[in-house]
Amino acid sequence: MKFSPMTHPASSSAGTFKRQSVRGLLLLVWASLMAGCAAFSWIPGIGDDEEKENTKPAKLVDFDAEVRIQRQWKSKVGKGLGKKYIRLQPLVTADRVVGADAYGTVVAFDRFSGKEIWRQQADRVERRSVGLGRIMDRSDAGFVSGGVGGGEGLVLLGTTRGDVIALSVVDGSVQWRSYLGSEIGARPTAAQGRVFAQTIDGELIALDAKTGEQIWSYSSQVPLLTLRGTSAPVTGRDVVYTGFASGKVVALRASNGEPIWDQRIMLPEGRSELDRIVDVDSSPLVVGGSVFGQAYQGRLVQLGARDGRPRWEVEISSYLDLAEGYGQIYAVAEKDTITAVDQNRGEVVWQHELLARRSLTAPLAYSNYLVVGDAEGYLHVMAQRDGRMMGRTRVSRKGLRTSFTLADGMFYVLDNAGGLHAYKITTR
């Protein structure tokens, strides 16, 4: 996971320099404290008694496969997701699936056959050096940080430069772009004539879906240290739900941004800024009259959609989206423990660590299956009822980190190298 130190914009260049210096000093001190005795562990007698945490990915165990995981087609989107832990979930709209890479390439395919319909370069990579400097520059130039969102006939991207770019879902032509002031941390979404996008400095902004003009904004305080990324806004009727780095989930009137309720999922605790990270980076999951929210180093909480009142909570720390099925809520914790929680009672139904420390994707639940991917490129299928392993296949050796998208029994997987795959699961 990536961490992002956050400060609010300065009113003068001197103030900016001072804040950046203070922030740099704080991060240097924090890094020194994190190193602790480990920096001197080579000296006999220091650190010998400390229990070393297992950081190796769990080995894959054999099992009797109960399903076939069949790839229907594979196509190429672009150059991939880069090195910045960017996750760009494919968008399904009508008869097409749209994928994007980290460098501005957006492609629409027929979702049944994989045939390319249109391809668009939404924006260009900025070259910061020339000649030999460009050859020696090993930094990653990826800039598409939020996507792929959609709605209102649009394909939506957010960038590290603070732009929301709207393309036509019909032919990929650029309809408008709006500058929101800072990096867009998750996919924008559109509904009821509005486009909703959240920036990493804690601002949710509503734009006119036809013109891109700003209609309203809502701001939340941002801690000094946060995870990289934000919650993706979710809409329901005339309400938009989202989470913030402050540990809160909020419900706002979609038409005018009027707050309906806000509820804290987790209160920052601990002595260091690292201990106090409580980002709600997972998108709120709306199921019937309930909203499920989840905080990093915090809890999974069921809230009433009407008033935001907590109904139950379970100690689970995660920054990945939740899934729902079989009357259960599924969460992948920070160390890749997978947990199923009863939707109504908040009781843990099952939990396992078979895929611990494998850097899993967010879960996808459909039919009676629960599907996740991992950093080595494997796709794992489990039973929703009890979590047992049912199937496994390797999608790509470049790894997986993006959420999957489901439509009509087929789900779409974007690998880290830009390959877009369509899969179906069938019983043996």
N, C-alpha and C positions, 0 to 999 in steps of 0.2 A: 504494500500500500504506500501511497505517497502522502507526505505531510506538506502543508502550505502555511507559512507564517503570514498572518494577515494584519494590516493596519488600515486605518481610514485615510482618504486622500488628504494631503497637507494643503494649507492655504498659502504657503510660500515655499520657495526653493530652499531657504535656510531651514525652515521647519521640517521639510522633507529629509534634508541631509541629517538633521539631528535625530529624527525618528529612525531613519535607516541605520544610523550608527548605533543607537541604543538597541535596536532590534538585532543587529549583527552581534553586539556584545552579549545579549541575552542568549542567542542561539549558540554562541561559542561556549558560554558558561554551561548551558544545558548539555552540549555535546561532551564537555569535560566530565560533567557529573554522570552522564550515561556511561562513559567509559569506565569510571570508577576504578576499582582495583584491577579490572581487566587489563589496563595498560601496563600493570606491573606483574601480571600473572606468570611471566617467565622466571620471576625470582622464586626460588624454593621456599615453600612455607606460606606463600601468599596465594589465596584463592583455591587452595587444595581442597578445602572443606565444602566449597560451594557446589551444589548440585547443578550439573550442566543440563540445560533444557534441550530436549530433542527437537532439532529443527529439520531433520531429514523427512522428505515426503514418505508417507506410509507406502509400503510395498503392496502392489496389487495382488490380491489373493485369488486363487482359482475358485470357480463355482460352476454349477450346472446351469447353462444359459436356458432361459425360458422363453426368450423372444429373439426375433431377428431384427437387426437395425439396418435398414436398407437405404442406401443413398439413391435418390431419384435423379439428381443432376448436380453438376458443379460448374460454377462460372467464376470469372475473375473480375473483381471490382476495381482495384488499383494497386498501390504499393504497400498496403497494409496499415497497421495501427501504430507503428513507430515505437519509441521507447518511453513515452511519457505516461504509460498506463491509461491511455485513452481507450474508452469502450464505446463503440458505435453500434447500437442494436439495429438490425434490419427493420425496415418499416414495411408492413403489408397493407396495401390499399387496393380495393377492388380486385382486378385480375393480375396485379403486379406486385413484386417485392423490390424494394429500393435499398441499396447498400451504399456506403460511403467509406473512403479511406481518410487517414489523418491529414492528407495533403490537398484536399479540396475536390477530389474526383467523386462524382455521384453517378450511379448507374441504376437504371430501372430494367428489370427482367420480367418476362412472363413467368409468373410464379408456379405454373404447372410444368413448363418445359425448360425453363432456364434460358430461353432465347432473349438476347438483348433487345430492348425497345428503344432506349435513348441513353446517351452518355453526355455528361456535362462537367466542365471544370468550373466549379462555383467560385473559386478565388485562386490566386496564385501564391506560391511559396515565396516568402521574402528572403532574398539572398543578402546576407550581411557582410560578405567578403567577396573578393575577386581574386583571380589568378591563383597563385600558390596558396593563399590564405583559404580559398574555398576548398582546395584539395585537402588541406590539413585540418579543416573544420570538421570535427567528429560529432558535433551537437545534432540533435534531431530537429528537423524543420517542421514537424507536424503542428498544425494549428487548428484543426477541427476538433473541438473539445466537447461539444454537445450535439448529439444526434443519434439516429435519424428520427426527427419528430414529424408529425403530420396532422392533417385535418383541414377542413375548409378548402379542399382541392390543392393543398400546398404540401411540399416537402420542405422541412425546416432543419437548418443547421445552426449551431452556435460555435463561435470561434474564441480562441485565446485572446484575440484582439478586441473582443467585446462586441462583435457584430452578430446579429441574427440575419441569416440569409434565407429568403423564401423563394423556392422554385416551383414552377408549375408541375403538378403530378402528371400532366398530359404529355408534355414534350421536354421538360427540364429547363425551360427558359427562366431566367432570373426575373422575378416579379418585383422585388424590392429588397433592400437591405437597410437595417437600422442599427445604429451604434448605441449601445447601452452603458458604456463607460468602463466596464471591466469584464474579465473572462466569463463566458457562459459555461457553467459547471456541469450541466446535464442537458438532455434533449428537451427542446421547447415542445409545446403542444398547442393545438388549436381547437377551439370549440366556440359556438355561438358568436361567430364574427370576431373573436379575439384570439390573439396568440400570446401565450404565457411563457415567459423565460425567466430563469433565476441566475443571477450573477454570483461569483464567489465572494463578493463583499456584502452578501446578505440582503440583496434587493430582489424582490419579485416584481416584474414589470409586465403590464398588459399592453399589447399593441393592437392596432386596427389590422385585421387580417387582410384587408384589401390594399391598404396604403403603407402599413408599417409604422404609422404615427403612434406615439405613446398616448395611452388613454389614462392610465393610473399606475402608481407604484406603491409598494409596501416594503418597509425596511425593518430589518432585525439586526440587533447588535452582534458583531462578529468577535469571537475570542482572538487572543494573540496567536494561538497555534491551532490549526484545523487540519482535517484530512483534505486531500485534493479532490475536488468535485463537490457536487451539491445534490440535493433531492430533485428529482424531476417532477414538476407540477402534475397533478391529476385532477380532472374535472368530473363533476357529477351534477346534472341539472344546472342550476345557477350558482354552483359553489366550486371553488378551486381549492384543493388541499395541497400542502407542501410541508417539508421539514426544513429546519435551519440548523446551523452549526451551534447555536445556543442550547440545543437539546430540546427544542420545542417543535410541535406540529401545530399548524394553524389552518383555520378554515376561513376563507374570505368570499364575499359576494363577487361573483365573476364579472358582473356588469360594471361595478364601480369601485371594487377593492375594499369595501366596508368590512371590517373584521367581524366575524360571527362568533368565533371562540379561538383561544389558543391554549394549549395544554403542554406542560413540560413533561417530557418523557424521562429525562434524567437531569439531575442537578450536578454541576461540576463538583468533583471532590478530589482531594489529594493536594500535595504540597507543590508539585511541579506542574508546569503547563502541559506536559505530556500526559500526566495522570488526569488532567482536567478536560481532556478532549471528550466531548459527548455529542459529536455531530449526528444529526439525523440525515444521513446521505441516501438511505433507501427511500424509494417513493412510497407515500402512504398507500396502503392496500384497502380499497373500499369494497366491502362485501355486505350487501343489503343495508341494514341500518347501522353498520359498524365501520369504523376506520381502525386499521392496525398500523401502528407505528413502531419503529425500532431505532435504538440509539447505539452508537459505538461506545463500548465500555459502560453499557447501560442495560436497558430492558426492552423486551417485546411487550407492548401494551395494547389492549383492546379499548377503544374509545367509542362513545356514542356519537354517531355522525351528526346528530342534531345539536347536542350541547357540549361535546368533547369530554364528557365525564369518564374517568377510567372505570372499567368493569373488572379487569384482572390484569396481572402483570407476571412475567416470567423473566428470570435473570438470563438474558442472552445478549451477547455483544456482537454486533455486526454492522457493516456498512453496505451490504448487498440487499437487493430487492427481495421481498417475500413472495411466496406462492400460496395458493389456496386450492384445496380439493378434498373430497371425502370427509367434509366437515372438519378439516384440519388446516392449520397454518404451518408452512414449512419455512425454516430459517437455516441459513448456513452461517455458523458462527465464525469469529475471526481466525480461529485455528482450524477451521474447516470441519468442525463437528456438525453433523446434520441432525436437526431436531424437528419432530412433528408434535404440534401442540393442539389439543382439542379446542376448536374454535369457540365453543360456548362456555366451557368450564375453565380454560386456561391450564389444564393439566397436561404434562408431558406424556404423550402416547408411546413414542419410541425415540431413541437417540443412538447414534453410533459414530465411531471414529474410524471406519474402514478406509476413508479417504482423507484422513487428517493430514494437514500441512501440504496438501497438493494444490493449493491456490485455486480453489473452485470458482466457477461462475455462479451467478444467481440461479436458483432452481426454477425449473419449468414443470408445472403439474398439469397433466391432462389424461383423460381416460382413467386408468388405474396406475399410471406411471408417474414417477418423479425422475426428471432428467437433469444432470449437471455435466459440465465439462471441466477439464483441469489444465494446468499449465504445460503438461506434456502432450496435450492434444487429444487425450482420451475423452470419449463421451460415455457416461455411465447411466444405466437405467435401473431404477429401484422400484419396488412396490410401494405404493402410497400407504397401504394398510399396515405393513410391519417393517418397511425399510430394507428388506432383503434384496440382494443384488440379483437382477434378472437378465442383464445384458451389458455388453461393452464393445466398443469399436474405437479405432483410432482415426480421427478426422484429419489431423495435420500434425506433423512433427514440429511446426512452429508454435503450437500451443493455442489455447482458447482462453479468453477472459471476458467476452461479451455475452450478455444475456441472449437467450434464444427467443424467436418469435413464432407463435403458433397460428395456423389457419387451416381449418377443415382437415384436421388429422395429420397435417404435414407441418414440420417445424424447420426453421431456417437458422443456419449456424454460420457466423462470420468468423473465420480463423484470423490469427494475428498477422498473417502474411497477405490478407486481402482475398482469400478464397471464400466464396459464398456457396454453401452446401444446402441441399434440401433433403430431408430424411423422413422416412416413415418407419413405424414400429409395428411389427406383426408377430403374432404368437407362432410358436413352432408347431 
